[in-house]
Amino acid sequence: MIEVTSLVKRYGRSAAVDGLTFTVGPGRVTGFLGPNGAGKSTTMRLILGLDRAHEGRVLIDGQPLRELDRPLTRVGALLDASGVHSGRTARNHLRVIATANGIGDRRVDTCLELAGLAAVAGRRIRGFSLGMRQRLGIAAALLGEPGVLLFDEPVNGLDAEGIQWVRTLMRDLAAEGRTVFVSSHLMAEMQNTADHLIVIGRGRLLADAPIGDLVATASIELRVPEAKTGTAVGLLARAGGDVTVDGGDLLIKGIDATRAGELLLGAGIQIIHLAEHRSSLEEAYLDLTGEAVEYHALEGQS
């Protein structure tokens, strides 16, 4: 488990992280979203002790990271796939990390196989593509079989097969009871992978909720007999619905399909057609972060 409490990190007069408090629990994939400059990477660096916070604290399984014995066996991370010694081979890169943490060569080979790099283990990293470096970074994060894992843009540079592999890996790690925290700018990928989302903007928490709560029913489309349209509109509006009449259809926000159906059937009104339209994660994300985006491009300009 990762516990972040009142975390603050400033650069000059600007707060990159501004009073963040959240918990990343085990047994689920938690997505970490926010616009460019929101403070995601800084937050991850603070969690890992790579930067020092001005205020607040971070606990890993109830302890500060610096107090953990053999930290690689407790926390694994991929932040920057390019931050490696390019003259080493993939196997030697992992061996150096493993040896420093009391991990044997057998685990090195296991992680190379898991990441799909066994066939290129003897090649120097300077010849690796970005996707291969990403795989190597994930292999390094898994070396100590840690219970807590952080990944910053793990699918960057990966092809379709690699993205599918990462998606499955994240879910499998969470299913084993590990804490999995994943930062990404790919909304569709987060919608397919994450169980829970933490969204920040300008260093502040905007949302901390199950993905199903954020990707909720946006509206319902309903049709009743024409003679009952006025009655249905009044009934739904009194129940808190925002109702628009579009030809023969009623477009309704603020009430889900189950509640609308109960109200109409309870009043003896026949339902000819009922469809539910759910918002995408991208739509929900844009609604949340619209005022937190630092740079806005002008539309329709060339």
BALOBA-1460 file (C-alpha; in Angstrom, 3 decimals):
// residues 302
<rec num="1" residu="m" x="0.000" y="0.000" z="0.000"/>
<rec num="2" residu="i" x="1.100" y="3.545" z="-0.762"/>
<rec num="3" residu="e" x="-0.115" y="6.318" z="1.543"/>
<rec num="4" residu="v" x="0.466" y="9.909" z="0.437"/>
<rec num="5" residu="t" x="-0.448" y="12.578" z="2.988"/>
<rec num="6" residu="s" x="-0.481" y="16.362" z="2.460"/>
<rec num="7" residu="l" x="2.429" y="16.167" z="0.025"/>
<rec num="8" residu="v" x="3.964" y="19.450" z="-1.178"/>
<rec num="9" residu="k" x="6.863" y="20.027" z="-3.562"/>
<rec num="10" residu="r" x="7.807" y="23.512" z="-4.711"/>
<rec num="11" residu="y" x="10.111" y="24.786" z="-7.424"/>
<rec num="12" residu="g" x="10.715" y="28.416" z="-6.600"/>
<rec num="13" residu="r" x="7.334" y="29.992" z="-5.949"/>
<rec num="14" residu="s" x="5.452" y="27.362" z="-7.939"/>
<rec num="15" residu="a" x="4.032" y="24.238" z="-6.270"/>
<rec num="16" residu="a" x="4.423" y="21.220" z="-8.555"/>
<rec num="17" residu="v" x="2.628" y="19.133" z="-5.916"/>
<rec num="18" residu="d" x="0.209" y="21.029" z="-3.726"/>
<rec num="19" residu="g" x="-1.183" y="19.209" z="-0.673"/>
<rec num="20" residu="l" x="-1.809" y="15.819" z="-2.288"/>
<rec num="21" residu="t" x="-3.430" y="13.128" z="-0.147"/>
<rec num="22" residu="f" x="-4.429" y="9.711" z="-1.488"/>
<rec num="23" residu="t" x="-3.975" y="5.989" z="-0.899"/>
<rec num="24" residu="v" x="-3.091" y="3.351" z="-3.488"/>
<rec num="25" residu="g" x="-4.404" y="0.022" z="-2.269"/>
<rec num="26" residu="p" x="-3.370" y="-3.558" z="-3.068"/>
<rec num="27" residu="g" x="-5.241" y="-5.950" z="-5.306"/>
<rec num="28" residu="r" x="-6.187" y="-3.465" z="-8.009"/>
<rec num="29" residu="v" x="-4.624" y="-1.411" z="-10.797"/>
<rec num="30" residu="t" x="-4.733" y="2.278" z="-9.883"/>
<rec num="31" residu="g" x="-4.348" y="4.677" z="-12.800"/>
<rec num="32" residu="f" x="-2.684" y="8.058" z="-12.276"/>
<rec num="33" residu="l" x="-3.918" y="10.735" z="-14.680"/>
<rec num="34" residu="g" x="-3.428" y="14.453" z="-15.203"/>
<rec num="35" residu="p" x="-2.513" y="17.010" z="-17.885"/>
<rec num="36" residu="n" x="1.089" y="17.759" z="-18.798"/>
<rec num="37" residu="g" x="2.677" y="19.607" z="-15.904"/>
<rec num="38" residu="a" x="0.082" y="18.327" z="-13.413"/>
<rec num="39" residu="g" x="2.768" y="16.881" z="-11.128"/>
<rec num="40" residu="k" x="2.438" y="13.162" z="-11.880"/>
<rec num="41" residu="s" x="6.128" y="12.409" z="-12.424"/>
<rec num="42" residu="t" x="7.120" y="14.615" z="-9.489"/>
<rec num="43" residu="t" x="4.669" y="12.755" z="-7.264"/>
<rec num="44" residu="m" x="6.123" y="9.412" z="-8.312"/>
<rec num="45" residu="r" x="9.653" y="10.650" z="-7.627"/>
<rec num="46" residu="l" x="8.557" y="11.811" z="-4.195"/>
<rec num="47" residu="i" x="6.993" y="8.425" z="-3.465"/>
<rec num="48" residu="l" x="10.270" y="6.734" z="-4.406"/>
<rec num="49" residu="g" x="12.411" y="9.162" z="-2.400"/>
<rec num="50" residu="l" x="14.185" y="10.472" z="-5.505"/>
<rec num="51" residu="d" x="13.075" y="14.009" z="-4.610"/>
<rec num="52" residu="r" x="12.549" y="15.467" z="-1.153"/>
<rec num="53" residu="a" x="9.130" y="16.893" z="-0.276"/>
<rec num="54" residu="h" x="8.818" y="20.281" z="1.379"/>
<rec num="55" residu="e" x="5.810" y="19.093" z="3.356"/>
<rec num="56" residu="g" x="3.852" y="15.889" z="3.914"/>
<rec num="57" residu="r" x="4.874" y="12.260" z="3.989"/>
<rec num="58" residu="v" x="4.772" y="9.025" z="2.023"/>
<rec num="59" residu="l" x="4.476" y="5.585" z="3.625"/>
<rec num="60" residu="i" x="4.997" y="2.237" z="1.888"/>
<rec num="61" residu="d" x="3.193" y="-0.515" z="3.767"/>
<rec num="62" residu="g" x="3.139" y="1.766" z="6.791"/>
<rec num="63" residu="q" x="6.834" y="2.719" z="6.718"/>
<rec num="64" residu="p" x="8.929" y="5.496" z="5.161"/>
<rec num="65" residu="l" x="10.801" y="4.160" z="2.147"/>
<rec num="66" residu="r" x="14.212" y="4.924" z="3.683"/>
<rec num="67" residu="e" x="13.424" y="2.558" z="6.564"/>
<rec num="68" residu="l" x="12.593" y="-0.432" z="4.352"/>
<rec num="69" residu="d" x="15.039" y="-3.325" z="4.434"/>
<rec num="70" residu="r" x="16.174" y="-4.341" z="0.911"/>
<rec num="71" residu="p" x="13.849" y="-1.808" z="-0.728"/>
<rec num="72" residu="l" x="13.918" y="-3.425" z="-4.193"/>
<rec num="73" residu="t" x="12.168" y="-6.445" z="-2.699"/>
<rec num="74" residu="r" x="9.424" y="-4.134" z="-1.414"/>
<rec num="75" residu="v" x="9.074" y="-1.523" z="-4.182"/>
<rec num="76" residu="g" x="9.755" y="-1.780" z="-7.920"/>
<rec num="77" residu="a" x="9.489" y="1.078" z="-10.400"/>
<rec num="78" residu="l" x="9.858" y="2.111" z="-14.010"/>
<rec num="79" residu="l" x="10.182" y="5.872" z="-14.391"/>
<rec num="80" residu="d" x="12.612" y="6.476" z="-17.254"/>
<rec num="81" residu="a" x="13.500" y="3.639" z="-19.596"/>
<rec num="82" residu="s" x="16.398" y="5.632" z="-21.053"/>
<rec num="83" residu="g" x="18.159" y="5.941" z="-17.683"/>
<rec num="84" residu="v" x="20.420" y="2.925" z="-18.156"/>
<rec num="85" residu="h" x="24.108" y="2.245" z="-18.948"/>
<rec num="86" residu="s" x="23.815" y="1.702" z="-22.708"/>
<rec num="87" residu="g" x="27.164" y="-0.092" z="-22.955"/>
<rec num="88" residu="r" x="25.964" y="-3.007" z="-20.814"/>
<rec num="89" residu="t" x="24.065" y="-5.996" z="-22.062"/>
<rec num="90" residu="a" x="20.502" y="-6.475" z="-20.901"/>
<rec num="91" residu="r" x="21.527" y="-9.383" z="-18.671"/>
<rec num="92" residu="n" x="24.434" y="-7.504" z="-17.107"/>
<rec num="93" residu="h" x="22.248" y="-4.470" z="-16.468"/>
<rec num="94" residu="l" x="19.851" y="-6.609" z="-14.457"/>
<rec num="95" residu="r" x="22.705" y="-8.492" z="-12.763"/>
<rec num="96" residu="v" x="24.180" y="-5.268" z="-11.417"/>
<rec num="97" residu="i" x="20.835" y="-4.297" z="-9.901"/>
<rec num="98" residu="a" x="20.214" y="-7.806" z="-8.596"/>
<rec num="99" residu="t" x="23.638" y="-8.180" z="-6.987"/>
<rec num="100" residu="a" x="23.251" y="-4.873" z="-5.146"/>
<rec num="101" residu="n" x="20.027" y="-6.190" z="-3.650"/>
<rec num="102" residu="g" x="21.037" y="-9.761" z="-2.859"/>
<rec num="103" residu="i" x="19.071" y="-11.280" z="-5.740"/>
<rec num="104" residu="g" x="20.400" y="-14.297" z="-7.643"/>
<rec num="105" residu="d" x="21.020" y="-14.773" z="-11.370"/>
<rec num="106" residu="r" x="18.113" y="-17.181" z="-11.693"/>
<rec num="107" residu="r" x="15.689" y="-14.360" z="-11.014"/>
<rec num="108" residu="v" x="17.489" y="-12.230" z="-13.623"/>
<rec num="109" residu="d" x="16.855" y="-14.862" z="-16.276"/>
<rec num="110" residu="t" x="13.251" y="-15.287" z="-15.161"/>
<rec num="111" residu="c" x="12.579" y="-11.568" z="-15.547"/>
<rec num="112" residu="l" x="14.257" y="-11.457" z="-18.961"/>
<rec num="113" residu="e" x="11.975" y="-14.263" z="-20.121"/>
<rec num="114" residu="l" x="8.924" y="-12.627" z="-18.586"/>
<rec num="115" residu="a" x="9.681" y="-9.390" z="-20.461"/>
<rec num="116" residu="g" x="10.279" y="-11.201" z="-23.757"/>
<rec num="117" residu="l" x="13.986" y="-10.321" z="-23.806"/>
<rec num="118" residu="a" x="15.614" y="-13.713" z="-23.308"/>
<rec num="119" residu="a" x="16.680" y="-13.904" z="-26.967"/>
<rec num="120" residu="v" x="18.464" y="-10.520" z="-26.770"/>
<rec num="121" residu="a" x="19.831" y="-10.791" z="-23.225"/>
<rec num="122" residu="g" x="23.417" y="-10.691" z="-24.526"/>
<rec num="123" residu="r" x="22.929" y="-7.594" z="-26.689"/>
<rec num="124" residu="r" x="24.117" y="-4.171" z="-25.601"/>
<rec num="125" residu="i" x="21.327" y="-1.804" z="-24.609"/>
<rec num="126" residu="r" x="22.545" y="0.924" z="-26.988"/>
<rec num="127" residu="g" x="21.046" y="-1.120" z="-29.818"/>
<rec num="128" residu="f" x="17.653" y="-1.458" z="-28.157"/>
<rec num="129" residu="s" x="14.538" y="0.291" z="-29.430"/>
<rec num="130" residu="l" x="12.443" y="2.355" z="-27.030"/>
<rec num="131" residu="g" x="9.994" y="-0.518" z="-26.687"/>
<rec num="132" residu="m" x="12.793" y="-2.950" z="-25.787"/>
<rec num="133" residu="r" x="14.107" y="-0.498" z="-23.196"/>
<rec num="134" residu="q" x="10.619" y="-0.260" z="-21.737"/>
<rec num="135" residu="r" x="10.515" y="-4.043" z="-21.418"/>
<rec num="136" residu="l" x="13.930" y="-4.019" z="-19.749"/>
<rec num="137" residu="g" x="12.772" y="-1.340" z="-17.296"/>
<rec num="138" residu="i" x="9.731" y="-3.431" z="-16.388"/>
<rec num="139" residu="a" x="11.961" y="-6.476" z="-15.926"/>
<rec num="140" residu="a" x="14.144" y="-4.453" z="-13.528"/>
<rec num="141" residu="a" x="11.075" y="-3.361" z="-11.557"/>
<rec num="142" residu="l" x="10.043" y="-6.991" z="-11.123"/>
<rec num="143" residu="l" x="13.467" y="-8.294" z="-10.057"/>
<rec num="144" residu="g" x="12.835" y="-8.253" z="-6.318"/>
<rec num="145" residu="e" x="9.276" y="-9.594" z="-6.622"/>
<rec num="146" residu="p" x="8.026" y="-6.485" z="-4.770"/>
<rec num="147" residu="g" x="4.552" y="-5.999" z="-3.376"/>
<rec num="148" residu="v" x="4.394" y="-2.373" z="-4.537"/>
<rec num="149" residu="l" x="4.981" y="-1.366" z="-8.175"/>
<rec num="150" residu="l" x="5.018" y="2.039" z="-9.879"/>
<rec num="151" residu="f" x="5.079" y="2.483" z="-13.647"/>
<rec num="152" residu="d" x="5.318" y="5.843" z="-15.432"/>
<rec num="153" residu="e" x="4.017" y="5.569" z="-19.025"/>
<rec num="154" residu="p" x="4.876" y="1.844" z="-19.293"/>
<rec num="155" residu="v" x="3.467" y="1.364" z="-22.811"/>
<rec num="156" residu="n" x="5.432" y="4.246" z="-24.330"/>
<rec num="157" residu="g" x="7.139" y="2.968" z="-27.488"/>
<rec num="158" residu="l" x="5.516" y="-0.469" z="-27.390"/>
<rec num="159" residu="d" x="3.722" y="-2.073" z="-30.322"/>
<rec num="160" residu="a" x="0.225" y="-3.581" z="-30.085"/>
<rec num="161" residu="e" x="1.534" y="-6.911" z="-28.769"/>
<rec num="162" residu="g" x="3.649" y="-5.123" z="-26.175"/>
<rec num="163" residu="i" x="0.729" y="-2.997" z="-25.020"/>
<rec num="164" residu="q" x="-1.409" y="-6.120" z="-24.620"/>
<rec num="165" residu="w" x="1.409" y="-7.759" z="-22.635"/>
<rec num="166" residu="v" x="1.683" y="-4.776" z="-20.265"/>
<rec num="167" residu="r" x="-2.094" y="-4.648" z="-19.803"/>
<rec num="168" residu="t" x="-2.212" y="-8.338" z="-18.895"/>
<rec num="169" residu="l" x="0.848" y="-8.038" z="-16.655"/>
<rec num="170" residu="m" x="-0.661" y="-5.161" z="-14.662"/>
<rec num="171" residu="r" x="-3.876" y="-7.076" z="-14.110"/>
<rec num="172" residu="d" x="-2.018" y="-10.254" z="-13.130"/>
<rec num="173" residu="l" x="0.166" y="-8.387" z="-10.628"/>
<rec num="174" residu="a" x="-2.902" y="-6.808" z="-9.054"/>
<rec num="175" residu="a" x="-4.666" y="-10.180" z="-8.949"/>
<rec num="176" residu="e" x="-1.726" y="-11.498" z="-6.912"/>
<rec num="177" residu="g" x="-2.528" y="-8.863" z="-4.285"/>
<rec num="178" residu="r" x="0.178" y="-6.363" z="-5.230"/>
<rec num="179" residu="t" x="-0.202" y="-2.593" z="-5.223"/>
<rec num="180" residu="v" x="0.033" y="-1.408" z="-8.854"/>
<rec num="181" residu="f" x="0.215" y="2.350" z="-9.595"/>
<rec num="182" residu="v" x="0.342" y="3.310" z="-13.288"/>
<rec num="183" residu="s" x="0.714" y="6.770" z="-14.803"/>
<rec num="184" residu="s" x="-0.429" y="7.172" z="-18.398"/>
<rec num="185" residu="h" x="-1.774" y="9.750" z="-20.834"/>
<rec num="186" residu="l" x="-3.577" y="7.084" z="-22.892"/>
<rec num="187" residu="m" x="-7.224" y="7.252" z="-21.857"/>
<rec num="188" residu="a" x="-8.353" y="4.168" z="-23.772"/>
<rec num="189" residu="e" x="-5.580" y="2.116" z="-22.216"/>
<rec num="190" residu="m" x="-6.477" y="3.269" z="-18.713"/>
<rec num="191" residu="q" x="-10.136" y="2.478" z="-19.357"/>
<rec num="192" residu="n" x="-9.116" y="-1.061" z="-20.362"/>
<rec num="193" residu="t" x="-6.651" y="-1.604" z="-17.525"/>
<rec num="194" residu="a" x="-7.379" y="0.401" z="-14.380"/>
<rec num="195" residu="d" x="-9.828" y="-0.458" z="-11.607"/>
<rec num="196" residu="h" x="-9.405" y="2.829" z="-9.754"/>
<rec num="197" residu="l" x="-8.277" y="6.295" z="-10.832"/>
<rec num="198" residu="i" x="-6.459" y="9.161" z="-9.173"/>
<rec num="199" residu="v" x="-6.635" y="12.368" z="-11.226"/>
<rec num="200" residu="i" x="-4.602" y="15.476" z="-10.442"/>
<rec num="201" residu="g" x="-4.306" y="18.926" z="-11.974"/>
<rec num="202" residu="r" x="-1.779" y="21.629" z="-11.126"/>
<rec num="203" residu="g" x="-0.530" y="19.469" z="-8.302"/>
<rec num="204" residu="r" x="-3.919" y="19.085" z="-6.628"/>
<rec num="205" residu="l" x="-6.261" y="16.126" z="-6.318"/>
<rec num="206" residu="l" x="-9.239" y="16.287" z="-8.691"/>
<rec num="207" residu="a" x="-10.643" y="12.772" z="-8.331"/>
<rec num="208" residu="d" x="-9.998" y="9.577" z="-6.372"/>
<rec num="209" residu="a" x="-12.623" y="7.012" z="-7.339"/>
<rec num="210" residu="p" x="-13.349" y="3.638" z="-8.956"/>
<rec num="211" residu="i" x="-13.288" y="3.945" z="-12.719"/>
<rec num="212" residu="g" x="-16.953" y="2.927" z="-12.875"/>
<rec num="213" residu="d" x="-17.897" y="5.996" z="-10.836"/>
<rec num="214" residu="l" x="-16.134" y="8.302" z="-13.291"/>
<rec num="215" residu="v" x="-17.291" y="6.573" z="-16.450"/>
<rec num="216" residu="a" x="-20.951" y="6.742" z="-15.444"/>
<rec num="217" residu="t" x="-24.170" y="7.067" z="-17.379"/>
<rec num="218" residu="a" x="-24.033" y="10.303" z="-19.345"/>
<rec num="219" residu="s" x="-27.621" y="10.244" z="-20.602"/>
<rec num="220" residu="i" x="-30.513" y="8.030" z="-21.551"/>
<rec num="221" residu="e" x="-32.688" y="8.081" z="-24.666"/>
<rec num="222" residu="l" x="-36.316" y="7.241" z="-24.115"/>
<rec num="223" residu="r" x="-39.507" y="6.948" z="-26.204"/>
<rec num="224" residu="v" x="-43.041" y="6.599" z="-24.893"/>
<rec num="225" residu="p" x="-46.435" y="6.820" z="-26.647"/>
<rec num="226" residu="e" x="-46.891" y="10.333" z="-28.031"/>
<rec num="227" residu="a" x="-49.956" y="10.941" z="-25.880"/>
<rec num="228" residu="k" x="-47.902" y="10.260" z="-22.737"/>
<rec num="229" residu="t" x="-44.869" y="12.404" z="-23.629"/>
<rec num="230" residu="g" x="-45.918" y="15.420" z="-21.569"/>
<rec num="231" residu="t" x="-46.748" y="13.282" z="-18.544"/>
<rec num="232" residu="a" x="-43.408" y="11.474" z="-18.804"/>
<rec num="233" residu="v" x="-41.476" y="14.747" z="-19.080"/>
<rec num="234" residu="g" x="-43.131" y="16.118" z="-15.964"/>
<rec num="235" residu="l" x="-42.603" y="12.912" z="-13.997"/>
<rec num="236" residu="l" x="-38.918" y="12.665" z="-14.874"/>
<rec num="237" residu="a" x="-38.270" y="16.367" z="-14.297"/>
<rec num="238" residu="r" x="-39.838" y="16.228" z="-10.813"/>
<rec num="239" residu="a" x="-37.495" y="13.331" z="-10.018"/>
<rec num="240" residu="g" x="-34.459" y="15.465" z="-10.848"/>
<rec num="241" residu="g" x="-34.035" y="14.667" z="-14.512"/>
<rec num="242" residu="d" x="-32.891" y="17.200" z="-17.099"/>
<rec num="243" residu="v" x="-35.239" y="16.344" z="-19.979"/>
<rec num="244" residu="t" x="-35.001" y="17.497" z="-23.600"/>
<rec num="245" residu="v" x="-37.630" y="16.556" z="-26.203"/>
<rec num="246" residu="d" x="-36.033" y="15.693" z="-29.559"/>
<rec num="247" residu="g" x="-38.709" y="14.740" z="-32.070"/>
<rec num="248" residu="g" x="-40.362" y="11.701" z="-30.547"/>
<rec num="249" residu="d" x="-37.494" y="10.944" z="-28.175"/>
<rec num="250" residu="l" x="-36.750" y="12.162" z="-24.669"/>
<rec num="251" residu="l" x="-33.083" y="12.816" z="-23.911"/>
<rec num="252" residu="i" x="-32.538" y="12.688" z="-20.157"/>
<rec num="253" residu="k" x="-29.599" y="13.490" z="-17.888"/>
<rec num="254" residu="g" x="-29.445" y="13.160" z="-14.120"/>
<rec num="255" residu="i" x="-31.381" y="9.883" z="-13.882"/>
<rec num="256" residu="d" x="-30.126" y="6.425" z="-14.791"/>
<rec num="257" residu="a" x="-32.069" y="3.985" z="-16.943"/>
<rec num="258" residu="t" x="-33.216" y="1.822" z="-14.027"/>
<rec num="259" residu="r" x="-34.692" y="4.772" z="-12.137"/>
<rec num="260" residu="a" x="-36.386" y="6.185" z="-15.263"/>
<rec num="261" residu="g" x="-37.916" y="2.799" z="-16.041"/>
<rec num="262" residu="e" x="-39.240" y="2.392" z="-12.499"/>
<rec num="263" residu="l" x="-40.837" y="5.856" z="-12.552"/>
<rec num="264" residu="l" x="-42.573" y="5.416" z="-15.897"/>
<rec num="265" residu="l" x="-43.748" y="1.844" z="-15.423"/>
<rec num="266" residu="g" x="-44.942" y="2.708" z="-11.927"/>
<rec num="267" residu="a" x="-47.097" y="5.430" z="-13.473"/>
<rec num="268" residu="g" x="-48.474" y="3.010" z="-16.068"/>
<rec num="269" residu="i" x="-46.593" y="4.585" z="-18.990"/>
<rec num="270" residu="q" x="-45.457" y="2.170" z="-21.693"/>
<rec num="271" residu="i" x="-41.761" y="2.345" z="-22.676"/>
<rec num="272" residu="i" x="-41.283" y="1.879" z="-26.417"/>
<rec num="273" residu="h" x="-37.510" y="2.427" z="-26.470"/>
<rec num="274" residu="l" x="-34.859" y="2.913" z="-23.786"/>
<rec num="275" residu="a" x="-31.094" y="3.238" z="-24.419"/>
<rec num="276" residu="e" x="-28.300" y="4.233" z="-22.070"/>
<rec num="277" residu="h" x="-25.319" y="6.265" z="-23.261"/>
<rec num="278" residu="r" x="-22.202" y="6.121" z="-21.082"/>
<rec num="279" residu="s" x="-19.459" y="8.721" z="-21.105"/>
<rec num="280" residu="s" x="-15.969" y="7.615" z="-22.112"/>
<rec num="281" residu="l" x="-13.062" y="7.991" z="-19.735"/>
<rec num="282" residu="e" x="-11.688" y="10.660" z="-22.054"/>
<rec num="283" residu="e" x="-14.890" y="12.697" z="-21.733"/>
<rec num="284" residu="a" x="-14.907" y="12.332" z="-17.948"/>
<rec num="285" residu="y" x="-11.218" y="13.230" z="-17.782"/>
<rec num="286" residu="l" x="-11.635" y="16.353" z="-19.907"/>
<rec num="287" residu="d" x="-14.528" y="17.487" z="-17.732"/>
<rec num="288" residu="l" x="-12.404" y="17.041" z="-14.613"/>
<rec num="289" residu="t" x="-9.219" y="18.645" z="-15.905"/>
<rec num="290" residu="g" x="-10.537" y="21.382" z="-18.214"/>
<rec num="291" residu="e" x="-9.622" y="24.190" z="-15.819"/>
<rec num="292" residu="a" x="-6.308" y="22.573" z="-14.837"/>
<rec num="293" residu="v" x="-4.767" y="22.448" z="-18.326"/>
<rec num="294" residu="e" x="-1.836" y="24.842" z="-18.480"/>
<rec num="295" residu="y" x="-1.767" y="25.366" z="-22.258"/>
<rec num="296" residu="h" x="-4.809" y="25.643" z="-24.516"/>
<rec num="297" residu="a" x="-4.447" y="25.627" z="-28.289"/>
<rec num="298" residu="l" x="-6.662" y="27.870" z="-30.382"/>
<rec num="299" residu="e" x="-9.187" y="25.945" z="-32.457"/>
<rec num="300" residu="g" x="-9.852" y="26.712" z="-36.085"/>
<rec num="301" residu="q" x="-6.668" y="28.752" z="-36.498"/>
<rec num="302" residu="s" x="-3.999" y="28.130" z="-39.133"/>
